[in-house]
Every structure is written in C-alpha cells, then in structure tokens.
C-alpha cells in the first residue's frame, strides 16, 4: 500500500473533482489518504468510497475512518463480480460509474482475478480519463500470480 500512497500523493491533481472507489480497502490506509488529499482542497467535489468484502474488516475500517475524521467517505461492503458490482452501483452510488478505481494488494490467489476485473469493468466509467490503478506485490514464494 505504500507504493499506492506515494503514487496518490504524487498525482493528487488527478483525484480532484472525481468519483473515487477503493477496492479491498482493508484498514483504509490508501482510501483515507485519498480522502484527506481531496478534502484539503475545499473546492473539490470529489466523492470517495471505500469497500471491502470482509465484514470484520469493515468494522475496523469504519473505526479508522472515525479516528481520522470527520471525513467525507462512504464505506460499504463489496464482494467482487459483475452482479454484485451492478447492485452496489445502483444501491450505493446512484448508478453513476466511478472516474478512478484503485487498490493495493488485491490479488493473493488466481481465482480472484476474473471477479476483480469484472468488478472494475462494471464500476469504472468510460470517460477518457477514467483509470484503474492497482499496486501489486508478491509477498511470499509460491503465491505468485500471472496477470497476463
């Protein structure tokens, strides 16, 4: 997540006035940083959504947002896949796609790759500047994932 945080700080202008979604937020390091970066510019109309699939992790994520807040962050559970992403978009995001989707350390096993990219395809807008940013680091030998 450190690499993604560094990238966000170096490219803060790209976050301004954007609908931003973090996948697999975990404890919220990158998403909270993104919110603070856009919130520093009071004129920004950015919206920041943090998501994770794990209910217990969401409890701690919400606590971390409170500890760092108040912040204009929306926090929801999101399981990956086209159907759940479509429901999420309608239920929590006013059926409006996101301009920027990011995440770090999202892929630990090969079986999550397809649902991850199905989710991104469903939630990411089609504007020319729409972006999916993913930081990936292989953490243990034998758990490498080929993204080809």
KATA-V225275 format. One record per residue. N is the residue number from 1. RES is the residue in one small letter. D_CENTER is the distance of its C-alpha to the mean C-alpha in Angstrom with 2 decimals. Layout:
# KATA-V225275
n-><N	N>
res-><RES	RES>
d_center-><D_CENTER	D_CENTER>
This chain:
# KATA-V225275
n-><1	2	3	4	5	6	7	8	9	10	11	12	13	14	15	16	17	18	19	20	21	22	23	24	25	26	27	28	29	30	31	32	33	34	35	36	37	38	39	40	41	42	43	44	45	46	47	48	49	50	51	52	53	54	55	56	57	58	59	60	61	62	63	64	65	66	67	68	69	70	71	72	73	74	75	76	77	78	79	80	81	82	83	84	85	86	87	88	89	90	91	92	93	94	95	96	97	98	99	100	101	102	103	104	105	106	107	108	109	110	111	112	113	114	115	116	117	118	119	120	121	122	123	124	125	126	127	128	129	130	131	132	133	134	135	136	137	138	139	140	141	142	143	144	145	146	147	148>
res-><x	x	x	x	x	x	x	x	x	x	x	x	x	x	x	x	x	x	x	x	x	x	x	x	x	x	x	x	x	x	x	x	x	x	x	x	x	x	x	x	x	x	x	x	x	x	x	x	x	x	x	x	x	x	x	x	x	x	x	x	x	x	x	x	x	x	x	x	x	x	x	x	x	x	x	x	x	x	x	x	x	x	x	x	x	x	x	x	x	x	x	x	x	x	x	x	x	x	x	x	x	x	x	x	x	x	x	x	x	x	x	x	x	x	x	x	x	x	x	x	x	x	x	x	x	x	x	x	x	x	x	x	x	x	x	x	x	x	x	x	x	x	x	x	x	x	x	x>
d_center-><11.55	14.44	14.40	10.88	11.98	15.20	13.82	12.00	15.34	17.37	15.69	15.18	17.14	14.67	12.38	15.45	16.00	12.79	10.60	7.03	3.99	0.74	3.47	6.40	6.07	9.81	11.78	9.25	10.68	8.17	6.62	10.31	11.51	9.71	11.21	14.44	14.67	14.61	16.64	19.23	20.10	21.48	22.11	18.50	17.47	13.71	11.71	8.53	6.95	5.64	6.41	8.61	11.70	14.18	16.18	17.57	14.36	13.26	16.63	16.16	12.69	14.50	17.41	15.57	14.29	17.97	19.31	17.50	18.13	18.99	15.68	14.68	11.49	11.19	10.32	10.92	11.56	10.36	12.48	12.02	14.69	16.07	17.90	15.34	12.77	15.78	16.68	13.32	13.59	17.16	17.03	14.17	13.38	17.02	16.83	15.35	12.93	10.07	11.16	8.20	5.23	4.35	4.91	8.38	11.21	9.99	13.51	16.48	18.73	19.52	19.38	15.56	15.40	16.74	14.70	11.42	12.82	14.38	11.18	9.88	13.47	13.69	10.80	11.04	14.01	17.14	17.91	19.14	16.52	13.43	11.32	9.14	8.88	9.16	11.19	13.56	16.57	19.31	20.23	23.40	26.15	26.45	22.75	22.14	20.25	21.52	18.97	21.93>
